[in-house]
């Protein structure tokens, strides 16, 4: 049976946080066809045995896109498809494509959609199971792990700094990361891997150029397939809400995520998360409509949390 999963999300992180549900479906039907809007997700998941193939589509917000989407779905010759999104357009496209069983989130429930709760409930209902995990094991080939280990020193505490993110309102800022790294270097043996993405290289360069001790490696020019093993091998992730921490947490490593204006759902699903929020803020009230200052999370707050985790 050919089974598809449609993740109607552009961000790599939003897709990766649905990985456990893809694995749950694959336990029953075998490797799935994963359909997504996220560029480079195929690179991130190319070692995952539960994913047969990754099909990347363009954004599809128009009613007129229904026929275009259905045409692409028809070519996949799927018997079933699970659409992790409340979209009448995608449901109709699946039906027009001739897919026998089309499962979709309840329509018109996009507002205040909690990605974790909705995905878990949907998976359990459609698979007729009592429970499913919200996190899974991120799969990376032994070859990639071996090739990446040469960049790590076991005598130091290795931290991935997630300095970039998809939007400026979710970034802690270069000056804060610079101050944090310089302070940590005064009290212990650390090594830092700076990730900001190829389109945000100015961020990583500014950080690298202002670290007094030259114990940093810039990951910004590496491809997704090259950089993912760094997130899995590190001792700790520290940074903004970005796809990187999803790999770290699902590699059973701790991840400190600085939630300035990102909804809690993105870090609700794993026990490996350590969230830092602005003082007097509530996790339930942090979202893209609240504009907390990046500096409301102090360098001292982050430093103390890092040392707490390191010294456990």
Secondary structure, DSSP 4 states (H G I P E B T S, - for coil): --EEEEE--SSHHHHHTTHHHHHHHHHHH-SEEEEES-TTHHHHTTT-TTEEEEEE-----STTHHHHHHHHHHHHT-SEEEE-S--HHHHHHHHHTT-SEEEEPPTT--TT--HHHHHHHHHHHHHT-S---S--PPP--HHHHHHHHTT--TTSEEEEEE---SSGGG---HHHHHHHHHHHHTTS-EEEEEE--GGGHHHHHHHHHT-SS--EEE-TTS-HHHHHHHHHHSSEEEESSSHHHHHHHTTT-EEEEEESS--GGGGSS-TTEEEEE-TT--GGG-STT----GGGS-HHHHHHHHHHHHT-
